[in-house]
Every structure is written in structure tokens, then in C-alpha cells.
Amino acid sequence: MSFTLIVDDLEQLPKIVKEFLKRTSPHKKFVFYAEMGVGKTTLIKELSLQLGVNDVVSSPTFSIVNEYLTKENCKIYHFDFYRLEDEQEAFDMGYEEYFFSDAYCFIEWPEKIPNLIEDDMIVVKMHLDGNKRVINVLI
């Protein structure tokens, strides 16, 4: 199953994310494919907000993973694998503990770890179309 969402401006994002979460429930593992600057982190910030995170959500570019708690004490792990040199670095950080937990996992730059992506992860492909952001979701 797949669906496409189009974001004309950021004011629409809360409504779009609500629809995204409705259509992807109960899945918790997501991989985000997009060029730099398309809006992966912005989308993940809104997803985290709607899931109940009160903290400021930021890109984990330098830390590789940020952990957040929702109001219901559910964990969310936000990964940015852009700086990884190889998959061994994901093993070194103990990726299995995160990926195989019951927590939400939002994974930016999954192309850096292609052999670690599981078949049951939701694929989110984003691209620009003029001023619009197109979000293709494959469940």
C-alpha cells in the first residue's frame, strides 16, 4: 500500500502529519529518503510533536541519535546517519537496541545503512516539486 501527501506550505504540516500518522498506524519504524534541505527533519519534528513530545526536536547530525519521551512515556529515537562512514558504525552504536525496541524510530539517511533496513519499516520518500514538498509513503 502507498499514498502521497503534498505540502504547499508549512501551515499545512500539522494536518498532513495527522493524516500521515492515521494511515501508518500502528507502524513505528520509518526511513526517510530525500536530498538535503527537502524537509526530513521538519517532518520528523511535527511527527514527534503530534506523538506527544514536549522537548525541542532537533537534527541529530552530530550526535547521530536523539532520544525523546512522549507525554505517555513512549520513546522516540531520531537518527541522522549522514555522517556515518560505513554500517559498522551503526553496529558500534548498538543500533539493534533501538531498531528492535518498541519505540518509534525515525531514520534519516538510511541509504548509509542499506543492509540494516528491515522489510517492515515504512519508506518515506520526499522531493521538491517547485515550492511544494511531495511525500510518498510505502507501507
N, C-alpha and C positions, 0 to 999 in steps of 0.2 A: 504494500500500500504506500502511496506517496501523495503529497499535497504541496501546493505552492502558496506562499504568503508574500504580499508586496507591501513594502513600507514606502509611502510617498513622503512622509516627514516624521520626525521623531515624536510628535504629539500623538501619532497613531500607535506607537510602540506598545503601550500598556494593553490596548485592545488586541493587537496582533499576538502578543505573548500569552494573553489569556486563552486565545484560540489555539495557539501552539501547545500549551500545557493540556488543554482539554483533549486534543487529538492524539497526543503522545502518551497520555496516562495509560498504564501505570509504569511506563519505562522510566529509568533513572540514569541511563548511561548514554551520553551524546558526544559525537565527534563533529567538530566544526571545520569545514573546509572553505577557505576564502583567501584571497590575496590580502596583504596588509592594508589596513585602512578601510575595509569594507564594512566593518561594524560588528565583528565577532564579540569583542569584549562588551560593547554597548548592549548587545542582545543578551549576553550572559548576565550582565548587571540587572537588567529588567527581569529576567527569569528568576534570579536569586531574590530580588525584591518581592516578586509575587509569590515565591515559595515561603516567604516569611523571614528573610534575613534583615536584621536591623543595622548591621555594620556597613561601613563603606566598602563596596566591592571594587577591587582594582585589579589590573592586569598583573599576573604573577610572572612577568617576563624574567625577572632576575631571581625570584625565589623558586620558580618552576611550578610550585603548587601553593595555593592559598586555601585555607580551610575556614568555613563559615558554619554557624549554627542557626537554624531557623527558630522561630518562637516555640515550636514544638520539640526542640532539641534534636531535630534531624540534621545530619551533617551534609554539607555540600563541599565537594572538592573541585576547585577550578584550576586546571592545568594549562600551562603555556609551554609547549615543548620546542618552541622556535630555536632556542639556543643549544639544544642537545646536539652533540656531535654524532652519536650513534645510539642504538637501542640499549646497549649495555648500561648507559647512564640511567635509563628508566628502571632497569633491574636494580642498579645500585641504590636508587632512592626507595626501593621497595614498592614499585607500582602495584604489585599484586594485592597488597594490603588495602589499597584504595579501590582498584578496579573490581575486586571481588567482594567488596563490602556491600551493605545495604544502602549506602549513601548515594546521593546524586553525584555524578561525575560529569563535568563539562570540560571537554578536551579540545584545546586549540592546537593547531599544527599537528594533527595526527599522522600526517604524511612522514613525519620524522620517526614514527614507531609503527610502521605498517604491519609488522608481524605480531604486534601485541593487541591489535584491534579485534575485538570479538564480533562474531556474526550478529549477536543480538543488540549491538549498540545502534542507536538511532543516528543516521547520517544526515547532517545538515550542511547543505552546500549553498553558499551565499555569493552573489555577484551584483555589481552595479549595472543598471540599465538607465543611462542618463543620470537623472537625480534620484532615481528610485533604487531601493535595495530589494533584490529578489531573493527569497529564502525558499529553497527546495528541500523538502524533508522526506526521507525514505525510511519507512518503518519496516 
